[in-house]
Each structure stands twice: as structure tokens, then as C-alpha cells.
Amino acid sequence: MYLRTLGILVFVGSGAVGCPAPADPPPQEEPTPAPDPVFDDDVLAAFEAEIDAVVPAGAPGASVGIWQEGSGVFEGGSGDADLSTGASLEADTPTRIASLTKSLTACLVLALVDEGAVELDVPFVDYLADAPVPEGATVRHLLAHTAGTPDYATQAWWEDGAGDDHTPAEILEAIGSEPPTHVPGEGWAYSNSNYFLLGLLVEAVTGDTYADALRGRVLAPAGMTRTYLPGYEDGPTPARGYVLDADEAWLDVTDETSPTVLFAAGGLASTGGDLLRYVRALDDGVLLSDASQELMLTAVTLDDGTEVPVSLGFAIIEHPDLGTVANFIGGIEGYSADLLWLPDLETAAVVALNSTEYSASDLRSALFHALPD
């Protein structure tokens, strides 16, 4: 079942010129928002065909969001959210988005930078004194994965223990049990530990939970009403996650990875439509200052000048035809997600699947190819 959702553009009217204002002007009604254009029927049919094809190809369900400025906005859901009950995966059904969470966490930290609550080049331990980070690692290093913090999700306990609930103290102990992978600023190594720690930084500087801080600074301003942190707050029931067993039957693996072990590094549940609202809010400059937004769209460099194709929040490349390409892929057992944003073309596509048997990136690519030229 599909829901074709029209985004909203708010137009600000100008006041009258040359007329004195009354001493107590009456309240003015907000201008009627203008809807985005709708994709042509043949384009919508192509989207729906690509999404529906995923279900027999290797995913019980799919949630998507697609935007092309001047052409239209689409969000939809297809297939099953829960094979045991037959519940459909609708456009508003959240799925777990795994490491795509990190982009929103980076945005949240940069919003705190804009507020003056956090400084990027201050040692991380100035905010969390006992944090198990390499000596000299700054907030910027953790955001860029250049800190050298060992990744707790690659440790031996993860295979059998990721499904159990863990306290932050237990995760911190796991992070601190291994030596740094490199000196901060001298290398790049993806690490879930960096973003787990950044979530704790958010709580330390705001006095709020990570979930509340994210809602106030990112989710609410972007209009993301179907995104939340399972295991830490209540929210709509997310889709179950599945893999194929040895007999090619669907196996429910939802509980193989507890949201509490992922937290700000990969714990969010969201929809394709909500993640599209996140991208569009960034594109419209709603969430961050120009300087902070530039940090999300600019590749970082190591201390020796080597450029790494990641920003503070995305994987980043410059394409000769497409301009800046911002991408993030997330995956845990039973779930996969892919977000691609072309800010120079004001175009984006997001896919979230409740399976790891089919590539979310393949569906996202197919949707892009279905866009009008």
C-alpha cells in the first residue's frame, strides 16, 4: 500500500509598503503553504514497480522516500512488517536504520556547536572526563572517525552478546579494553564507539537524554514524527527484521541486536519518508548554520593532508556530473538502509528494508534511475 505524501514549502509574505502599521496589529494568518509538485504517473508507477519487486527478491518489506526538486516527493511502504501477524509495512511504519543513526547524531552534535555548548577541537575528555578515548582525541576526531577509538562492535563478545541489554558503563568498559587503532588525526578507522560516546557527550552537555535532545534539535524541526530510539523511549512498533535460514525460510532476527548496545551509533528506527524530511531540512538550512552544514558536506583531511572521503556525518565524494554526493549506509542483522543526497541537484532517495538479504543500495539506485531526466 502506498502513501503519496506532499512536502510543504512555506512562503513568507511581505508587508505593505507606505502604509502606517496600526498600534496593535491584528494577528495575521499564516500564508497557505504550497504543496510540492507530484511526480508524473509514469514515474510513480516505476517507483512502485521497483519497490514491489524487492519483496519476492529478498526482503519482506521496504520503506522509501524520494525527492527531486521541481518534480515531486514520494514516500511509500510495501510488503510485510511482521510475517507472524501479517501486518503490512506502510509508509509510516518505522524500521531500524542501524548506522544511518550516526548522520543524525553528527547533526545533533553540530547543532550543539552552533549553540556554543560544544567545541569541535576541544579534547573529548573535557566533556566526559573518564571517556576511554585515545589521548588527545577531540570531538572533531570522533565525528570524523579519525580518533583511533577501538570499535566495541567488532569485539569477541558481540557475536553472542549483542542481543542482550547493556548499560553504558558496560559498553565503556568494552571500549577501554583495547588499545587505540592509531594516533588521533593520523588515520581513519570506522568505529561505532565514537558515536556511542558522542551520544553520552550530548547527554552530558544538555542534561537531557540523547533521545530528547535529538527530538528537540533535529527530529521536531525537520517534522520527523515517526523516528525514535527503541529501548530508550516509547514509539510506534517497528517492523520486524528477517534473514533467510538454511531452508530459504524467513527467520525473525529482530532480537539478535539490542537497541541498547547501539544507542547513538545505530539505535534509531525511522521511515523512508522521515529520513527524507531530515535531508530536506538540511537542504533548506533548517537544522544547522551554514558553517556547520558545510562540515557535513566537506571531506575531512588527516594531519598529513590526506583527504578521506567522509565528512562529519556522511560519506562524501565530488562527482563531475552530480556535484557533491552525500551517502550513508546502515545495516544490522535483519535490517538495511541507504540514504543518498545530491545537494547540488536538490535530489535524494532513502531506502530502509527489514532484511539483509537484499541490498538497500540496489533499490535506492533503481529508484534514482527511475527519476525523470
N, C-alpha and C positions, 0 to 999 in steps of 0.2 A: 504494500500500500504506500502511496506516495503523498507527500505534502509539499506543495509548491509554495514556498514562503517568500514573500516580497520584503526585502530590506527597506529601511526607511532613511531618507535623506531629509535633514531638517534645514529649511531655508529661513534665514533671519531677515525680516522685513526692515526697511529703513524708515525712519521717522519723517514727518512732514517738514518741509523747509520753508522758513519765512513766516511761520505761524507760532505765536507765543503759546507755550505749554500752560495748561491750567495749573493752578496751585496744587491741587490734589488730583492728578490724572486718574481716571477710572482704570481698573485693571484691564489689561489687554489680553485677548485670547491668543493663544499660540497659533502661528500660521499652520494651516493644514499641511501635514507632511506629504511630500510627493513620493509615490512608490517607485521602486526601481522598475526598469523595463523587464518584461518576461521573455525568456528565451523562446524562439520560434518553436512551433510544434514539432518540426522535424528534428530539431536539436534535442528537445525534451525526450522525444521518442528514442533517440540514440543513447541518451544518458540512461534511460530506464532499461533499455535492452542490455547495455553493458553491466548495469548493476544486477539485473535479474540473472545474467549469465554466470555470475560469481557463485550463486548458491549451488548449482549442480557441479561446478568446477572445483569446489573445495572450501566453502565457508557456509555455515548455517545462515548467517545474516550479514548485512552490510549497512552502514550509516555513512552518508556522504553529504558534502556541501561543495558547491561550485559557484564561482563568481567571475564574471567578466564585465568590467565597467562598460556601460553603453549597450550591452547585450542582454544581461539578465542575471538573476540569482536563483539558485535551485538548491533545495535540500530534500533529502529523501531517505527512506529506510526500506529494506526489503528482506525477506526471509524470516527466520525464527530467532527470537531472543532466548527462548528456553525450549529445548526439544522435549523435555519431560512433560511440560504443560501445554505446549503448542502456542505459547504466547508469541505474537508477532514482534519483529523488530521494526518499530515505527520510526519516523523521523525524529521523534522526541525521546527515544529510548537510549539512555547512556550506555556506552561500552567503556571498558577500561582502556586508557590510551597509553599506559606504560610510560616510556621515556619522553613522549611528547609533553609530559608534565614539566620537564625541565625548561622548555621555552617559556612557559607561563611563570615558573619560578624566577627565571632570569629577568623577565619583565617586571615582576614584583620587586625584586631587589633594586633594579634600576629606578623604579618609581620611588623607592626609599632614598636612593641617591638624589633624585630630584627634590625630595623633601628636605634634604640636608641631614637625614638621620643616619646615612651610611656614606663612607668614603671608599672609593674603589681601591686606592693604593695604600690604604692603612693595613697593617698586619691583621690577619683574621683573628688572632688571639686577643686583639684589643677589644673585640666584641664577645668572644667566647674564650675565656682565659685558659680553660683546660681542653680545648679542642685538639684532637690528635691530627694536626696538620704539619707538614714539613716546616722546618724553621725558615722564617722569612716569607712564608706564603701570605699573599694578600687576598682581599675579596675578589679583585680582578682575576687573580690566578685561578681561584676556584671556579669562577664563572666560565673561564676560558678552557678549563681542563689542562692548565699548564702548571698546576701546583705540585704535581707529583704525589698526590694523595692516593694510597693504595685502594683498590676497589673491593669493598666488602662483598659484593655480589659475585665475585669470582673465587671466593674462598671455599674451602672444602665443605664447610658446614652448610653452605647454601643449598646444595642438591637435596638434602634430606630435611633441612630446617626452614626453607623459605616459606613453607605453608603455615608455620607456627607464628603466633603473635610474638613480637619482640619489643622491648622497651627501648627508648632512645639510648639509655645507658648501655644496654647490651650491644647495640649497633656501634656506639662509640668505642666500646672495648674491642670489638672486632676490627674496626678501622685501625686502631692503635696497635694491633697485634703484629703488623707487618711493617717493614721499612719503606720509606718513600721510593717511588719508582724513578725519580730524578730530582735534581735541584729545581726549585721553583723558577719558572721563566726560561729554563734551558731545554725543555722538551714538552711534548704533548702526549697525554695518555687519558683516554676517556675513563671516567670514574664516577660511579653512582655516589660514592662517598662525598664528593664535592657538593652535590645538590642536596643530599640528606643534611649535611652541615649547614648549607645556606638556608634551609628551612628552619633550623634551630636559630640561626642568626636573626631571621625575620621575627621569630617569637621573642628573642632577647631584646631587640631594639624597639619593638612595637608594644610589647606587653600583651599582645593578642595571640591567639592560636594562629598557626600558619593558615588554616582554612579561613578564619575570619579576616585576616589581613589580606589574603588573596581576593576574597569576595569584595572587600571594600575598595581595593585599588585596581583590580583587573576585571573580575567577573561582572560586578554590577555596572561599572562604567561602560563595559562592552555589551551589556544586555545578555549575558550568558546565564540563563536561568536553569539549565539542565546539567550544569557542571558542578561537581562536589568531590569531597575526599572520603570515599568509603572507609569504614573502620575508625574514622575520627569524627564524623558527623552524619546525621541522617540525610537521606536524599532519595530520589526515585530509584526503584530497583533496576540495577544494571543488567545487561544481557549476560547470560552465562557464557563461559569460554570453553572451546572444544578443540580436540585433536582427534585424528583417526587412529584407532588401535590396529593391532596386527590383522584383524579380520575386516578392516576397512569400515568399521562401525564408529560412529561418533562417541567419544569418551569425554565426559564432563571433567575438566581440569581447573575449574574456577578457583577451587580452594588450594591449588598447588602453590600459589604465591599470595601470601597475606599482604593486604594493603599497608599494614603497619611496618613491614620491612622496607617498603618503597618510599612512603611519605612524600616529601617534596621532590624526590628524584624520579618518581614514577607511579604515584598512587592515585592520580585523578581518574575519574570517569567523566566522559563528556559525549557529545554527539558531533556528527559532521557539521551540522548547522551551527552549533555553538562555537566550534573551533573556527568556522568561517567568520563568525562575528568577532572573534578575537583578532583575526588577521585584518579585517576591515577596520576595526577600531585602531589598530596600529597604523594602517594605511591612512586613516583620517587624522592621525595625530591626537587621538583622544586620550591615550594612556600615558604617553611619555613626552618629555621635552624633545626638541629637535636633536639636541646633543646626545641624549640617551638613546633615542631611536636610531641615530647613526651608528652607535655602538652595536646595535642588534643587526646592522646591515653591512658591517665592515669587518673583513678578515683580520684576525689578530696576528701579531708578529712575536716571535721569540726574542730573547735578549740579543741573539746574534744577527737579527734582522730577517731570519727565515719567516716567510709568510705561511700561516697554517689556514686551510680553507674552512675555518669556523669563526663565528662571531660570538658575541655574548648573547647566545640564545638560539642560534641556528647553525646549520652547515651552510656555507656561503661560497658561491662562485660567481664570476663575471662571465656572461655568455655573449658572444659577438652579436647575436641577433635578439636575445631576450633581455639583455641587461643583467641586473642583479637577480640571482636566483637564490632564494632562501628556502631551505628544506629541513624537515626533521622527521625521522622515522622512529617509531616506538614498537616494542614487542616484548611480551612476556608469554609464558605458557598459556595458549588458548586465545590470545589477543594480538592483533597487529594494527598499526595505524601509520598513516603517512600524510604529511602536510607539505604542500609546495606553494610558494607565494612568489609572484613576479611583480614586485612593486613598481617597476618602470612601466609595465603594461597593465597595471591595476587588474590583475587576474590571479585567482587562487583556486586550488582544489584540495579537499580534505577527504580522506577515506579512513574509516575505522571498521574493522572486522572482528567478529567473535570467533576467530580461528587463526591458527598459524600455519594452516595447510595451503593457503593461497596468499600470494603476495599482495599486500595492500598497495604497494608501489605499482604493480601491474595494472590494477584497476584505476588508480589515480592517473597513470599515463594514458590509459584508454579514454578516460573522461576528458583529458586535455585534448586528445586528438579529435574528439567529437565537437569541440568548441568551434564556433564559426571563425573563419579567417579574419 
